[in-house]
Every structure is written in structure tokens, then in C-alpha cells.
Amino acid sequence: ETTVPPEKAFNRFLDVLDNKPPEPFFAWFQVLPPHDPYLPPKPYMGMFDPSFEMRSLKSQRRAPLHEFKADEQPKADIIRARYDEFIRYCDKQFEDLITQLKKRDKLKNTVIIFSSDHGESFEHNFAGHGGPHLYEQLTHVPFIIKEPGQKEGQLINLMVEQIDIPYTILDLIGVSAPSWMEGRSLVPLLRGKKIPSRPVFSMNFQKNRSLSHPITRGTIAVHDGDYKLIHYLEKEETLLFNLKEDPDELNNLFDREPETGQRFLKLIQDNLKKANEKIRMGE
């Protein structure tokens, strides 16, 4: 884990590889960019917005991060461009890492998994992350698996969860997952097989820092089929969207489609009850 530029973390890892460490090895990089402040280095700064706004830490700290008014959307759009520029910079650093691994002949026996813990919002009058929301901009993140010898990519249109990642890693290396581990292996998908679709949960419990108390605050979302429901625990506010017809999540259907809304709300309540039972039992 690092808060330094990605290339420094990657180069440090390559130095370790060059010293011939014992194999097999496992490396995990959790780099800070493209977290805010969105300050990509040259030549990426200005790549998607040539204006001179939002190019310094000071200017971004004064920008409409988190809750902002409708008339501040143009500034949020500039910040979004800086974020996109930061992503482009990170993409290049990751590309360079893959190139160096290839030069060292390490791709023939290495699984590479790329993902993110969350996205960033620049809509719904909210910029950045860390607030109570769970809109698609925050929860729909990349997830890529590259196996040794894989020649072509494929796009698998199935909702999965981050708890599936460790389960999948264990399956890929031939290790049985312990009985207490949540999630499921996604290896069958890599082999051209199908696995059943099931509800997928996203959660934001920043106000529940203690692991020893039941969850009573925060936000939970559940996504199943075309629908997604977001439930704010503290406000008792609930949003229901049909993502196929309303991908921008603008039209709340909770009152208009009560049967669907209540079915999804029960999924959240059952999942929350199960989680709180584990907390009470100290699991």
C-alpha cells in the first residue's frame, strides 16, 4: 500500500523482482492516485480540459467538492476532467508496469487482477467520494483478470462483488477457500461457463467505524437485474431505479413500483440482519 506516485511503487516492486525473490510471489498495489486532489503531472494536466482552472491544490480545495449547487456544475465538470486526466496518467503507469513484467518474462506464469474500491461522483450535486451516496458513478468500478497464456479478452456481463475477488484468487491457485469466507469463485466465467446471477450489495458504513456494534447508520444498495435500490439507514430514505431505462438514476420509482421496491428493501433488511447477528456473535 502506498501514497506515493504509482511509478515509484511499481519500480520498487520491480527492484524486488530483480533480486530473485522466492516464488510463487503475491504482490498487492493500492495506490492513492487517482484519489483527490486530482493533480496529474505533465503532460496529462490539461489533456481533457485546456483551461487553467483547477490546476492547483489550493484551487481544488476551494472547489465544489461533495455537496454542490446546480449552478456550480460547470466547476464540477472541470474537476471531472482533472480526474479523467489523472486516470489517464495512472493508466500509463500501469501499462509501463506490464511492459516491464513482460521484459522480465513474468507474464507467462502470473495472474494480474485490476480493480478499484470505488469510483468518483461528479453528478447528483455531489463531487468526489466519501459521502452517503451509492450511485453508479461510485459503485460501478473496473474489474479485469488476465491469466497466463491468455491471448484474447472477453467482456462478461454479470454483476459481481469485491468479496468474490479473494475467493477467485484462491481458486486460481488451487487453494480451497475456508468455510467462513463470503463470496464465490468467478473462475467458471473465465472458462466459458455460466454462474447464476444473484443480488449484489454495495455498502457505505463510514459512520460505523466500530466493528463491535450493530450497523445502524450508513447506506446500502442492492442491484438485481435491471433494478437497483439505494436505502439510507439514518434518513429512512429509499431510491429505486430501473438502470436499463434510467442509467443516470434520475427517476425514483420506489412509490410507483411498490412491489419491486419492497422486495428489494427486504433483501437489504435480511442482509443487514444477518450482518448484525455476526457482529453480536463476535464473528
PEUR-V405219 format. One line per field, one symbol per residue. psi: psi as a letter, one per 40 degrees, with the letter a starting at -180 (. if undefined). burial: + if it has 24 or more other C-alpha atoms within 12 Angstrom, else -. A space follows every 10 residues. Layout:
psi->???
burial->???
//
This chain:
psi->hieiiddddd dddddddeeg iiiiihhhhg idifiiiggi iiedhedehe ieifeidddd deigibhiid eedddddddd dddddddddd dddddddddd dddefeedfh hhhhaidiai ifaffhiaie aeifiddddg iihhhhiheh diiihhghhi ideedddddd ddefhhhide hiaihedddd eeiiiiiiih iiihfdegdh eeiiheiahh ihhhbeihhh hhddefhhhh ihdddgdefd hhedddgddd dddddddddd dddddddddd ef.
burial->----+++-++ --++------ --------+- ++++++++++ +--++++--- --+++----+ --++++---- --+-++++++ ++++++++++ --++--++-- +----+---+ +++-++++++ ++++++++++ ++++++++++ --+-+++--- --------++ ++-++++++- -+-------- --+++++--- --------++ +++++----- ----++-+++ ++++--++++ +++----+++ ++------+- -+++-----+ +--++-+++- -+-------- ---
//
